[in-house]
């Protein structure tokens, strides 16, 4: 398969692991720099982080309700990690950790297990009613359908992010080999927009899945 050269790698470790470590290091560095010089009127990177937290808090409260605030640290930090992971692939010589199914599957499984754990914690044994349907007579059929539907969520959640980021990186790589600089530069600008949108879609779906587990069964 056609691959662009990667400038940063650790021998014996998969490239996406190296990129994941690099992304985490960049996030920690940015958090340290912002945290030691917080301002009442934010500017620069502080504004960027605050925007993500404010948007996440808004969506959590709008979709889940007031109790959604408890998920702010996890959802916001996931959004930041995914966004940084997506964007680093826009830099020549680097690749996105999210262009690997291992990374996106791990993120999707965290959301999957969290959504069902909080649902069980809130509803207890009544949580099983979500899988039985509205009528007892069709419960044996509905429970199979609902379980299959629940299991398909992490699959589609992971695949959507992986497929989009992988496809855009592959397209830019091909264009770099065929038509150096001019068209690839235009594509890289479009890639940044796609990176932002895919991070937003992933974390918005995470909020929706949690909300579905928490809602009362009627």
Beta strands, then each sheet from edge to edge (+ up, - down):
end
